[in-house]
């Protein structure tokens, strides 16, 4: 008789379906010295509550002795909402900076039915800083907002 281990059973239950998808566009900024932006996204319940980080893109393999996390405080709102207490790198949410383009990120599957706000913040060395907010409801309904300089369109599907 073959016996299933608890690890296999837990692994099978740990993969719920995503609540939706976030699409984030990083525009090409016409400047002489372009640096990829640090970008972070988090979700907050509309009625108040703890912020949940969705992703944070930063310079993971920074050259020299300074850690890439040193400049995360330039994402001022993210830093105050929980970035400073986040242990990085964090599995499933942290990654390297991204080149201009559009990126698809799944919404966390553990969101309960309700109203939230998605925040996406970007900051670039020798560049600007921008924060875009998008209303989010679970079950997910389409919504979008657009940045003006450091972020392009942020869409929820």
PAFITOR-138659 format. One record per atom (N, C-alpha, C): atom name; x, y, z. Coordinates in Angstrom, 2 decimals. Example, Ala and Ser with C-alpha at 12.3 -4.5 7.8 and 13.67 -1.06 7.14 Angstrom:
R  roza        u        v        w
R     N    13.19    -5.69     7.80
R    CA    12.30    -4.50     7.80
R     C    13.20    -3.30     7.80
R     N    12.85    -2.25     7.08
R    CA    13.67    -1.06     7.14
R     C    12.90     0.03     7.87
% end
This chain:
R  roza        u        v        w
R     N     0.84    -1.17     0.00
R    CA     0.00     0.00     0.00
R     C     0.89     1.24     0.00
R     N     0.63     2.17    -0.94
R    CA     1.42     3.39    -1.05
R     C     0.81     4.48    -0.18
R     N     1.66     5.13     0.60
R    CA     1.18     6.17     1.50
R     C     1.63     7.54     0.99
R     N     0.71     8.52     0.95
R    CA     1.06     9.88     0.54
R     C     1.65    10.61     1.74
R     N     2.69    11.34     1.48
R    CA     3.29    12.12     2.56
R     C     2.57    13.45     2.71
R     N     2.57    14.03     3.90
R    CA     1.93    15.33     4.10
R     C     2.52    16.41     3.20
R     N     3.80    16.32     2.88
R    CA     4.44    17.31     2.03
R     C     3.80    17.33     0.65
R     N     3.54    16.17     0.08
R    CA     2.92    16.12    -1.23
R     C     1.49    16.65    -1.20
R     N     0.76    16.34    -0.17
R    CA    -0.61    16.80    -0.06
R     C    -0.63    18.31     0.12
R     N     0.23    18.84     0.98
R    CA     0.28    20.29     1.20
R     C     0.68    21.01    -0.07
R     N     1.63    20.45    -0.82
R    CA     2.06    21.07    -2.07
R     C     0.94    21.14    -3.09
R     N     0.08    20.13    -3.11
R    CA    -1.03    20.12    -4.06
R     C    -2.07    21.17    -3.70
R     N    -2.24    21.46    -2.42
R    CA    -3.22    22.43    -1.98
R     C    -2.69    23.86    -2.00
R     N    -1.40    24.05    -2.16
R    CA    -0.80    25.39    -2.04
R     C    -0.78    26.16    -3.35
R     N    -1.50    25.73    -4.35
R    CA    -1.46    26.42    -5.64
R     C    -2.84    26.88    -6.09
R     N    -3.48    27.82    -5.34
R    CA    -4.81    28.28    -5.75
R     C    -4.70    29.16    -7.00
R     N    -5.82    29.32    -7.68
R    CA    -5.85    30.14    -8.89
R     C    -5.68    31.62    -8.54
R     N    -5.09    32.37    -9.44
R    CA    -4.88    33.79    -9.25
R     C    -6.19    34.55    -9.36
R     N    -6.27    35.67    -8.65
R    CA    -7.46    36.50    -8.67
R     C    -7.52    37.38    -9.91
R     N    -6.46    37.49   -10.65
R    CA    -6.39    38.35   -11.83
R     C    -4.95    38.65   -12.18
R     N    -4.77    39.62   -13.08
R    CA    -3.44    39.98   -13.55
R     C    -3.25    41.49   -13.53
R     N    -2.06    41.90   -13.14
R    CA    -1.66    43.30   -13.21
R     C    -0.74    43.45   -14.41
R     N    -0.96    44.47   -15.20
R    CA    -0.09    44.79   -16.33
R     C     0.56    46.13   -16.02
R     N     1.90    46.15   -15.97
R    CA     2.64    47.37   -15.66
R     C     3.53    47.72   -16.85
R     N     3.41    48.97   -17.32
R    CA     4.23    49.43   -18.43
R     C     5.29    50.39   -17.92
R     N     6.54    50.08   -18.25
R    CA     7.66    50.98   -17.96
R     C     8.01    51.65   -19.29
R     N     7.81    52.97   -19.38
R    CA     8.06    53.64   -20.65
R     C     9.54    53.90   -20.90
R     N     9.89    54.08   -22.15
R    CA    11.25    54.51   -22.52
R     C    11.29    56.01   -22.28
R     N    12.21    56.46   -21.45
R    CA    12.34    57.88   -21.14
R     C    13.50    58.44   -21.96
R     N    13.25    59.48   -22.78
R    CA    14.30    60.00   -23.66
R     C    15.29    60.90   -22.91
R     N    16.26    60.27   -22.25
R    CA    17.31    60.99   -21.53
R     C    18.67    60.45   -21.94
R     N    19.72    61.24   -21.73
R    CA    21.06    60.82   -22.13
R     C    21.57    59.65   -21.30
R     N    21.34    59.70   -19.99
R    CA    21.81    58.64   -19.10
R     C    20.61    57.94   -18.48
R     N    20.20    56.81   -19.07
R    CA    19.01    56.11   -18.61
R     C    19.40    55.03   -17.61
R     N    18.69    54.99   -16.50
R    CA    18.83    53.93   -15.50
R     C    17.47    53.26   -15.35
R     N    17.48    51.94   -15.28
R    CA    16.23    51.22   -15.06
R     C    15.65    51.60   -13.70
R     N    14.34    51.77   -13.63
R    CA    13.75    52.19   -12.36
R     C    13.60    51.04   -11.36
R     N    13.63    51.40   -10.10
R    CA    13.20    50.51    -9.04
R     C    11.69    50.64    -9.04
R     N    10.97    49.52    -8.95
R    CA     9.51    49.55    -9.00
R     C     8.97    48.61    -7.91
R     N     7.95    49.07    -7.21
R    CA     7.30    48.23    -6.20
R     C     5.80    48.38    -6.34
R     N     5.07    47.31    -6.03
R    CA     3.61    47.35    -6.04
R     C     3.11    46.69    -4.77
R     N     2.04    47.25    -4.23
R    CA     1.41    46.68    -3.04
R     C    -0.08    46.96    -3.08
R     N    -0.80    46.19    -2.27
R    CA    -2.26    46.29    -2.21
R     C    -2.65    46.62    -0.78
R     N    -3.59    47.57    -0.64
R    CA    -4.12    47.93     0.67
R     C    -5.64    47.82     0.65
R     N    -6.25    47.29     1.70
R    CA    -7.71    47.28     1.79
R     C    -8.23    48.73     1.87
R     N    -9.35    49.02     1.22
R    CA    -9.90    50.38     1.21
R     C   -10.25    50.85     2.62
R     N   -10.80    49.99     3.44
R    CA   -11.20    50.38     4.79
R     C   -10.07    50.45     5.79
R     N    -8.86    50.26     5.34
R    CA    -7.71    50.23     6.24
R     C    -7.25    48.81     6.50
R     N    -6.03    48.67     6.84
R    CA    -5.46    47.36     7.10
R     C    -4.04    47.29     6.58
R     N    -3.42    46.16     6.77
R    CA    -2.02    45.98     6.40
R     C    -1.84    45.94     4.89
R     N    -0.75    46.53     4.44
R    CA    -0.39    46.49     3.02
R     C     0.23    45.14     2.70
R     N    -0.03    44.63     1.50
R    CA     0.55    43.37     1.04
R     C     1.39    43.65    -0.20
R     N     2.68    43.39    -0.12
R    CA     3.57    43.62    -1.25
R     C     3.30    42.59    -2.34
R     N     3.15    43.07    -3.57
R    CA     2.92    42.20    -4.72
R     C     4.25    41.89    -5.40
R     N     5.07    42.92    -5.63
R    CA     6.41    42.73    -6.18
R     C     7.28    43.92    -5.85
R     N     8.58    43.70    -5.89
R    CA     9.57    44.78    -5.76
R     C    10.74    44.44    -6.67
R     N    11.02    45.35    -7.62
R    CA    12.11    45.16    -8.58
R     C    13.21    46.14    -8.23
R     N    14.39    45.63    -7.95
R    CA    15.52    46.48    -7.57
R     C    16.80    45.87    -8.09
R     N    17.91    46.57    -7.90
R    CA    19.21    46.12    -8.41
R     C    19.75    45.03    -7.49
R     N    19.42    43.79    -7.79
R    CA    19.78    42.66    -6.93
R     C    21.28    42.42    -6.91
R     N    21.93    42.55    -8.05
R    CA    23.36    42.27    -8.14
R     C    24.13    43.57    -8.36
R     N    24.03    44.47    -7.40
R    CA    24.70    45.77    -7.47
R     C    26.20    45.57    -7.44
R     N    26.91    46.28    -8.31
R    CA    28.37    46.20    -8.35
R     C    28.96    46.96    -7.17
R     N    30.12    46.53    -6.73
R    CA    30.77    47.19    -5.60
R     C    30.27    46.63    -4.29
R     N    30.50    47.39    -3.24
R    CA    30.14    46.92    -1.90
R     C    28.76    47.34    -1.43
R     N    28.13    48.31    -2.11
R    CA    26.83    48.75    -1.62
R     C    25.72    47.80    -2.08
R     N    24.81    47.49    -1.16
R    CA    23.71    46.59    -1.51
R     C    22.68    47.30    -2.39
R     N    22.05    46.57    -3.27
R    CA    21.02    47.14    -4.13
R     C    19.82    47.63    -3.36
R     N    19.62    47.09    -2.17
R    CA    18.49    47.52    -1.35
R     C    18.68    48.92    -0.78
R     N    19.89    49.44    -0.83
R    CA    20.18    50.76    -0.27
R     C    19.27    51.84    -0.86
R     N    18.93    51.73    -2.13
R    CA    18.17    52.77    -2.81
R     C    16.67    52.51    -2.80
R     N    16.22    51.43    -2.17
R    CA    14.79    51.17    -2.09
R     C    14.04    52.26    -1.32
R     N    14.73    52.96    -0.44
R    CA    14.07    54.03     0.32
R     C    13.67    55.19    -0.60
R     N    14.19    55.23    -1.84
R    CA    13.75    56.23    -2.81
R     C    12.30    55.98    -3.24
R     N    11.82    54.76    -3.06
R    CA    10.40    54.45    -3.26
R     C     9.73    54.83    -1.93
R     N     9.57    56.12    -1.71
R    CA     9.21    56.66    -0.39
R     C     7.92    56.10     0.19
R     N     6.87    56.05    -0.60
R    CA     5.59    55.57    -0.08
R     C     5.68    54.08     0.23
R     N     6.25    53.30    -0.69
R    CA     6.43    51.86    -0.47
R     C     7.27    51.63     0.79
R     N     8.33    52.40     0.95
R    CA     9.24    52.24     2.08
R     C     8.49    52.45     3.40
R     N     7.62    53.46     3.45
R    CA     6.85    53.74     4.67
R     C     5.75    52.71     4.90
R     N     5.18    52.17     3.83
R    CA     4.07    51.22     3.96
R     C     4.52    49.80     4.29
R     N     5.80    49.54     4.35
R    CA     6.24    48.20     4.73
R     C     7.53    47.75     4.08
R     N     8.05    48.52     3.14
R    CA     9.28    48.13     2.47
R     C    10.47    48.02     3.40
R     N    10.55    48.92     4.39
R    CA    11.70    48.91     5.30
R     C    11.73    47.66     6.17
R     N    10.58    47.03     6.42
R    CA    10.54    45.84     7.26
R     C    10.59    44.53     6.45
R     N    10.62    44.65     5.14
R    CA    10.65    43.48     4.27
R     C    12.06    42.89     4.20
R     N    12.19    41.60     4.37
R    CA    13.47    40.93     4.25
R     C    13.67    40.53     2.79
R     N    14.70    41.10     2.17
R    CA    14.95    40.85     0.75
R     C    16.25    40.11     0.55
R     N    16.35    39.30    -0.48
R    CA    15.31    39.00    -1.46
R     C    14.22    38.13    -0.85
R     N    13.00    38.35    -1.31
R    CA    11.84    37.61    -0.83
R     C    11.31    36.72    -1.95
R     N    11.16    35.45    -1.68
R    CA    10.68    34.50    -2.68
R     C     9.35    34.93    -3.27
R     N     9.29    34.92    -4.58
R    CA     8.04    35.16    -5.28
R     C     7.68    36.62    -5.48
R     N     8.35    37.56    -4.79
R    CA     7.98    38.96    -4.99
R     C     9.14    39.86    -5.41
R     N    10.38    39.46    -5.14
R    CA    11.48    40.35    -5.51
R     C    12.16    39.87    -6.79
R     N    12.68    40.84    -7.53
R    CA    13.36    40.52    -8.77
R     C    14.18    41.70    -9.24
R     N    14.89    41.49   -10.32
R    CA    15.76    42.52   -10.88
R     C    14.95    43.63   -11.54
R     N    15.59    44.79   -11.71
R    CA    14.95    45.89   -12.41
R     C    14.60    45.45   -13.82
R     N    13.66    46.13   -14.44
R    CA    13.18    45.74   -15.78
R     C    13.46    46.86   -16.78
R     N    13.72    46.44   -18.01
R    CA    13.89    47.37   -19.12
R     C    12.52    47.91   -19.52
R     N    12.46    49.00   -20.29
R    CA    11.16    49.49   -20.76
R     C    10.39    48.38   -21.46
R     N     9.10    48.33   -21.20
R    CA     8.23    47.30   -21.76
R     C     7.02    47.12   -20.88
R     N     6.19    46.14   -21.21
R    CA     4.98    45.85   -20.44
R     C     5.14    44.47   -19.81
R     N     4.82    44.39   -18.52
R    CA     5.02    43.17   -17.75
R     C     3.72    42.74   -17.10
R     N     3.48    41.42   -17.08
R    CA     2.28    40.83   -16.49
R     C     2.65    40.17   -15.16
R     N     1.92    40.53   -14.12
R    CA     2.17    39.99   -12.80
R     C     0.84    39.47   -12.25
R     N     0.79    38.23   -11.74
R    CA    -0.47    37.74   -11.19
R     C    -0.79    38.43    -9.86
R     N    -2.07    38.72    -9.66
R    CA    -2.51    39.23    -8.36
R     C    -2.37    38.11    -7.34
R     N    -2.12    38.44    -6.09
R    CA    -2.04    37.39    -5.07
R     C    -3.36    36.62    -5.01
R     N    -3.27    35.32    -4.89
R    CA    -4.45    34.47    -4.86
R     C    -5.14    34.48    -3.50
R     N    -4.49    35.03    -2.48
R    CA    -5.07    34.99    -1.13
R     C    -5.94    36.20    -0.80
R     N    -6.25    37.04    -1.79
R    CA    -7.10    38.20    -1.53
R     C    -8.55    37.77    -1.32
R     N    -9.14    38.26    -0.27
R    CA   -10.55    37.96     0.01
R     C   -11.43    38.92    -0.76
R     N   -12.68    38.57    -0.95
R    CA   -13.64    39.43    -1.63
R     C   -13.68    40.77    -0.91
R     N   -13.62    41.85    -1.69
R    CA   -13.66    43.18    -1.10
R     C   -13.06    44.24    -2.00
R     N   -12.93    45.44    -1.44
R    CA   -12.39    46.59    -2.18
R     C   -10.98    46.90    -1.68
R     N   -10.08    47.11    -2.63
R    CA    -8.69    47.38    -2.34
R     C    -8.20    48.52    -3.24
R     N    -6.98    48.96    -2.99
R    CA    -6.30    49.87    -3.89
R     C    -4.94    49.26    -4.20
R     N    -4.61    49.20    -5.49
R    CA    -3.30    48.75    -5.93
R     C    -2.45    49.99    -6.12
R     N    -1.26    49.99    -5.54
R    CA    -0.31    51.08    -5.71
R     C     0.92    50.55    -6.42
R     N     1.40    51.30    -7.41
R    CA     2.65    50.98    -8.10
R     C     3.50    52.24    -8.04
R     N     4.73    52.09    -7.53
R    CA     5.62    53.24    -7.39
R     C     6.93    52.94    -8.10
R     N     7.47    53.95    -8.79
R    CA     8.74    53.81    -9.50
R     C     9.65    54.98    -9.17
R     N    10.95    54.71    -9.10
R    CA    11.95    55.75    -8.89
R     C    13.19    55.37    -9.69
R     N    13.78    56.38   -10.34
R    CA    14.97    56.15   -11.16
R     C    16.12    57.03   -10.68
R     N    17.33    56.46   -10.69
R    CA    18.53    57.24   -10.39
R     C    18.65    58.34   -11.44
R     N    18.94    59.54   -11.00
R    CA    19.00    60.74   -11.86
R     C    17.71    60.93   -12.64
R     N    16.63    60.42   -12.11
R    CA    15.32    60.56   -12.76
R     C    14.29    60.99   -11.74
R     N    13.07    60.68   -12.02
R    CA    11.98    61.09   -11.14
R     C    11.44    59.94   -10.33
R     N    10.35    60.24    -9.65
R    CA     9.64    59.27    -8.84
R     C     8.17    59.45    -9.14
R     N     7.42    58.34    -9.22
R    CA     6.01    58.43    -9.53
R     C     5.23    57.33    -8.83
R     N     4.02    57.67    -8.40
R    CA     3.13    56.74    -7.73
R     C     1.80    56.73    -8.47
R     N     1.35    55.53    -8.86
R    CA     0.07    55.37    -9.55
R     C    -0.80    54.47    -8.68
R     N    -2.08    54.84    -8.52
R    CA    -3.00    54.01    -7.76
R     C    -4.17    53.60    -8.65
R     N    -4.61    52.36    -8.46
R    CA    -5.71    51.80    -9.26
R     C    -6.69    51.12    -8.31
R     N    -7.99    51.46    -8.41
R    CA    -8.98    50.76    -7.56
R     C    -9.06    49.29    -7.97
R     N    -9.17    48.43    -6.98
R    CA    -9.19    47.00    -7.22
R     C   -10.32    46.39    -6.41
R     N   -11.13    45.57    -7.07
R    CA   -12.17    44.84    -6.34
R     C   -11.99    43.35    -6.62
R     N   -12.27    42.56    -5.62
R    CA   -12.21    41.11    -5.75
R     C   -13.62    40.60    -5.55
R     N   -14.20    39.87    -6.51
R    CA   -13.58    39.38    -7.73
R     C   -13.13    40.54    -8.62
R     N   -12.00    40.31    -9.31
R    CA   -11.34    41.36   -10.07
R     C   -12.19    41.84   -11.25
R     N   -12.24    43.15   -11.38
R    CA   -12.88    43.80   -12.52
R     C   -11.82    44.66   -13.18
R     N   -11.94    44.86   -14.48
R    CA   -10.95    45.64   -15.21
R     C   -10.90    47.07   -14.69
R     N    -9.69    47.59   -14.51
R    CA    -9.46    48.98   -14.09
R     C    -8.06    49.36   -14.54
R     N    -7.84    50.66   -14.75
R    CA    -6.51    51.09   -15.12
R     C    -6.28    52.54   -14.74
R     N    -5.02    52.92   -14.70
R    CA    -4.58    54.29   -14.46
R     C    -3.25    54.44   -15.17
R     N    -2.87    55.67   -15.49
R    CA    -1.62    55.89   -16.22
R     C    -0.74    56.89   -15.51
R     N     0.55    56.61   -15.54
R    CA     1.52    57.55   -15.02
R     C     1.84    58.58   -16.09
R     N     2.68    59.55   -15.73
R    CA     3.02    60.60   -16.67
R     C     4.47    60.55   -17.13
R     N     5.38    60.05   -16.27
R    CA     6.80    60.04   -16.65
R     C     7.47    58.70   -16.41
R     N     7.53    58.26   -15.17
R    CA     8.27    57.05   -14.82
R     C     7.49    55.77   -15.00
R     N     6.16    55.87   -15.03
R    CA     5.30    54.71   -15.24
R     C     4.35    55.00   -16.40
R     N     4.04    53.96   -17.15
R    CA     3.04    54.07   -18.19
R     C     1.71    53.61   -17.62
R     N     0.96    52.87   -18.38
R    CA    -0.35    52.38   -17.94
R     C    -0.22    51.20   -16.99
R     N    -1.01    51.22   -15.93
R    CA    -1.12    50.10   -14.99
R     C    -2.56    49.62   -15.12
R     N    -2.72    48.33   -15.48
R    CA    -4.04    47.77   -15.74
R     C    -4.25    46.53   -14.90
R     N    -5.49    46.37   -14.43
R    CA    -5.90    45.15   -13.71
R     C    -6.91    44.44   -14.59
R     N    -6.70    43.14   -14.80
R    CA    -7.63    42.31   -15.58
R     C    -8.09    41.16   -14.73
% end
